[in-house]
Amino acid sequence: MRIVCVFAHQDDEMRCLGTLQRFREAGHEISFVCVTQGDKGLAFDPSADRGLAASVRDAEMRSVAASFAADYRCLGREDGFLYDDAALRRDLIRTLREQRAELVFTHWTSDYNSDHVVTARAVIDAALFTSLSSFEPASPPLERVPRIFHVYPGDGYGFEATHFVQLTPAHVTVKAELIRRHRSQMDVMRRLRGRDYADEIADEDRRQGARLMVAHAEAFRACLAERRIPWPSDLPSAIPDQV
Ligand SMILES: [Zn+2]
């Protein structure tokens, strides 16, 4: 299966990095797409220009993608100022086709960051047209519309998880190491909250796992829009000796 992660920023994939490890172990192909350049990401350094921030985040994202032998592409939009428009829809239709997307992970449709919300909506809308050759006719259509899962956005956004993927301690360890490759963002989070994203996400995975009586899990919500609804078998199943 071809799995495509479409997120607004370089680090947003942290919500599904355990599940991606399980997909990779099972031989599935993974690719990453970031809609913005993350060019405001050196958030407390007024001397850092947008180009520098974008290049730092590009290098960090490429490091994570390399660990999955994954393609990475950036659609180049300005960080913090993403709006849904015709060009974005065209870009996403072409990109999902070029990546031969079968299963897509993206943001939830309500979130603390407007770039995330715009990305989620734009992905849902673009996916529908990937199989119709009248849209972007220069790019070959997909045989069928990719199915979509939304990642957990944090509490307070009306997200009720419908699917969970169990992680082993080894997945959790690798996940933390991958998250910390976004070193610039760990620095931002330490300044904002006194701890980094890897610690926060590990707590979250324990909380989700507790709901299933396992040590760690990631939570997802199936997209319910017609033709984008995932199959029950799309996510990795329980790990027998971890139940
Ligand atoms: Zn983000």
Residues whose N, C-alpha, C, O or C-beta is under 5 A from the ligand:
A	BS01	ZN	A8 H9 D12
